[in-house]
């Protein structure tokens, strides 16, 4: 399933009251995992790759089971990354 944007730069909305990012409180939360992965390589992931990596790490899925996990994960609709708690703070 193809999802996400191509050649798109996302920036902070000018009328936001928050002027600086806030680090996630828990490192094993969904937003904490997103933060770690995106800090390590912000241009390595497509939206789909990031959703898969975050869910797999959060659930403790190993490399051997990733193909079946991906098929199960994307067999149902997934929220886009704009709905994630990470970009909201």
C-alpha positions as semicolon CSV with decimal commas, in nm:
position;residue;x (nm);y (nm);z (nm)
1;X;0,000;0,000;0,000
2;X;0,152;0,330;-0,104
3;X;0,108;0,612;0,139
4;X;0,270;0,942;0,217
5;X;0,416;1,227;0,021
6;X;0,699;1,255;-0,228
7;X;0,939;1,550;-0,246
8;X;0,762;1,730;0,037
9;X;0,912;1,946;0,309
10;X;0,708;1,978;0,629
11;X;0,758;2,279;0,849
12;X;0,610;2,421;1,166
13;X;0,297;2,629;1,116
14;X;0,371;2,996;1,181
15;X;0,077;3,053;1,418
16;X;0,168;2,773;1,660
17;X;0,211;2,880;2,021
18;X;0,497;2,633;2,068
19;X;0,830;2,780;1,955
20;X;1,057;2,484;2,026
21;X;1,018;2,109;2,007
22;X;0,959;1,902;2,319
23;X;1,138;1,568;2,359
24;X;0,905;1,274;2,421
25;X;0,886;1,165;2,785
26;X;0,918;0,790;2,731
27;X;1,177;0,642;2,499
28;X;0,970;0,329;2,422
29;X;0,652;0,522;2,343
30;X;0,549;0,553;1,980
31;X;0,662;0,914;1,965
32;X;0,985;0,830;2,148
33;X;1,071;0,562;1,891
34;X;0,984;0,801;1,607
35;X;1,215;1,062;1,762
36;X;1,506;0,818;1,789
37;X;1,466;0,688;1,433
38;X;1,420;1,029;1,274
39;X;1,709;1,182;1,467
40;X;1,940;0,903;1,348
41;X;1,842;0,943;0,984
42;X;1,576;1,198;0,892
43;X;1,592;1,121;0,522
44;X;1,618;0,741;0,543
45;X;1,249;0,666;0,584
46;X;0,939;0,693;0,376
47;X;0,622;0,737;0,580
48;X;0,542;0,369;0,533
49;X;0,894;0,262;0,635
50;X;0,878;0,474;0,950
51;X;0,535;0,340;1,052
52;X;0,660;-0,016;1,003
53;X;0,987;0,044;1,192
54;X;0,810;0,211;1,484
55;X;0,542;-0,057;1,518
56;X;0,794;-0,339;1,483
57;X;1,026;-0,192;1,747
58;X;0,734;-0,114;1,979
59;X;0,602;-0,471;1,952
60;X;0,949;-0,632;1,963
61;X;0,924;-0,789;1,616
62;X;1,252;-0,931;1,492
63;X;1,394;-0,923;1,139
64;X;1,288;-1,283;1,075
65;X;0,920;-1,197;1,129
66;X;0,911;-0,855;0,964
67;X;0,758;-0,964;0,630
68;X;0,455;-1,126;0,795
69;X;0,428;-0,837;1,041
70;X;0,429;-0,583;0,755
71;X;0,158;-0,772;0,568
72;X;-0,060;-0,783;0,880
73;X;0,009;-0,420;0,972
74;X;-0,078;-0,278;0,631
75;X;-0,375;-0,508;0,575
76;X;-0,576;-0,241;0,758
77;X;-0,561;0,138;0,716
78;X;-0,293;0,325;0,911
79;X;-0,306;0,685;1,030
80;X;-0,067;0,918;0,854
81;X;0,227;1,061;1,045
82;X;0,052;1,396;1,084
83;X;-0,170;1,220;1,342
84;X;0,132;1,107;1,546
85;X;0,193;1,277;1,881
86;X;0,553;1,361;1,779
87;X;0,486;1,641;1,526
88;X;0,221;1,794;1,752
89;X;0,479;1,883;2,019
